[in-house]
């Protein structure tokens, strides 16, 4: 059985809005615990990554309008899943469903974007013989 292609709307969303697999994992983690506030440390522990990387992922997701940054009583930032629009929430829901069913396809799509960027960077340093 040949798998169906990733729907174009989700494909575009992944290519334009999901920077890496850890970004997607952090987003889906917060979505799963949408009613709770997440600290950087809690996300880092759940994703097995460093606090600094978790802080960067969470800041990126907040800037993208997928989560919000709040202040805990002690002044520390906490994060909560809260898409800026209902339409964004629907796309994220569809992506979560797709990722649950086709993890490898989605991760390959994310990595293909990263591979293209790496190749473009490498090509910038390629010496070409002038004609």
Beta strands, then each sheet from edge to edge (+ up, - down):
strand 1: 67-71
strand 2: 77-81
sheet 1: 1+ 2-
end
